[in-house]
Amino acid sequence: MGRLFKQYLNGPRIYSCSNCRCHTSDHDEIVSKAFQGRHGRAYLFNNVVNVTLGPREDRLLITGLHTVADIYCSCCQQVLGWKYEQAFEESQKYKEGKFIIEKAKMTKEGSW
C-alpha cells in the first residue's frame, strides 16, 4: 500500500472528520447549511479535501433523482456524506460537483 498524503488546511475555522480529526474543509467553502443527510443536518460544500469517492449510483433524495458517490475520510474510511455527480432536474443543477458532509460526521477546529 502507498503512503497516505494528507492535506492540512490553514484557515481559522476548519471542519474535520469526527472520528479521526483529519481536515475535510474550510468554513469559507460552505454553500448552504440547510441540507438533510442520512443522520440529520448536513452542509453543502464547494470543495473538500482528504476524501475518497465511492462508486457512482442513482439515488432518490428529498429533492429528486441524483447521481451521487459516497465520500469517505481518506484517513479512517468513515462515510462522511456524498458528492453530487449529476442532477436530473434543472432546478437542482447547481449541486453538481459539490459535496455534502453530514454534521454528525464532522467536528469544528480552530477559533470559532
NORVEN-V572767 format. One record per residue. RES is the residue in one letter. PSI is psi in whole degrees, 0 to 359 (NA if undefined). BURIAL is # if it has 9 or more other ideal C-beta (glycine too) atoms within 8 Angstrom, else .. D_FIRST is the distance of its C-alpha to the first C-alpha in Angstrom with 1 decimal. Layout:
RES_PSI_BURIAL_D_FIRST ; RES_PSI_BURIAL_D_FIRST
//
This chain:
M_145_._0.0 ; G_174_._3.8 ; R_137_._6.8 ; L_127_._8.9 ; F_119_._12.2 ; K_137_#_15.1 ; Q_129_._18.6 ; Y_136_._21.5 ; L_147_#_24.9 ; N_355_._28.2 ; G_166_#_30.8 ; P_338_._33.3 ; R_107_#_32.3 ; I_143_#_28.6 ; Y_138_#_27.2 ; S_162_#_24.1 ; C_132_#_22.3 ; S_341_#_24.6 ; N_315_._22.0 ; C_357_._19.9 ; R_22_._22.0 ; C_133_#_19.5 ; H_140_#_21.7 ; T_323_#_22.3 ; S_163_#_25.6 ; D_148_#_28.7 ; H_327_#_32.1 ; D_348_._33.5 ; E_356_#_31.2 ; I_131_#_33.0 ; V_317_._35.1 ; S_147_._36.6 ; K_9_._36.5 ; A_46_._38.5 ; F_160_#_35.9 ; Q_130_._35.3 ; G_190_#_32.0 ; R_329_._31.3 ; H_32_._31.9 ; G_209_._34.6 ; R_152_#_34.9 ; A_158_#_32.3 ; Y_145_#_32.2 ; L_125_#_31.7 ; F_146_#_29.8 ; N_318_._29.8 ; N_144_._26.4 ; V_162_#_23.4 ; V_165_#_20.2 ; N_40_#_16.9 ; V_155_#_17.0 ; T_152_._15.3 ; L_139_._17.7 ; G_187_._18.3 ; P_150_._20.5 ; R_143_._24.0 ; E_150_._26.9 ; D_131_._30.6 ; R_131_#_31.7 ; L_109_._35.3 ; L_179_._35.4 ; I_323_._38.6 ; T_12_._39.2 ; G_190_#_38.8 ; L_131_._36.3 ; H_152_#_33.1 ; T_122_#_29.9 ; V_163_#_27.1 ; A_127_#_23.3 ; D_147_#_22.1 ; I_139_#_20.1 ; Y_144_#_17.6 ; C_129_#_16.8 ; S_347_#_13.4 ; C_312_#_13.3 ; C_356_._14.8 ; Q_14_._14.9 ; Q_139_#_18.7 ; V_125_._20.7 ; L_332_#_22.7 ; G_224_#_24.9 ; W_165_#_24.9 ; K_134_#_25.4 ; Y_113_#_28.6 ; E_317_#_28.0 ; Q_139_._31.6 ; A_137_#_34.9 ; F_340_._37.6 ; E_138_#_40.5 ; E_321_._41.8 ; S_347_._42.3 ; Q_2_#_38.6 ; K_334_._37.2 ; Y_341_._36.7 ; K_342_#_33.6 ; E_131_#_31.7 ; G_359_._28.5 ; K_169_#_28.9 ; F_141_#_27.0 ; I_128_#_28.2 ; I_128_#_27.0 ; E_138_#_28.8 ; K_323_#_30.7 ; A_343_#_29.8 ; K_5_#_26.1 ; M_159_#_26.6 ; T_158_._28.3 ; K_141_#_30.3 ; E_153_#_29.7 ; G_202_._32.0 ; S_95_._35.8 ; W_NA_._37.0
//
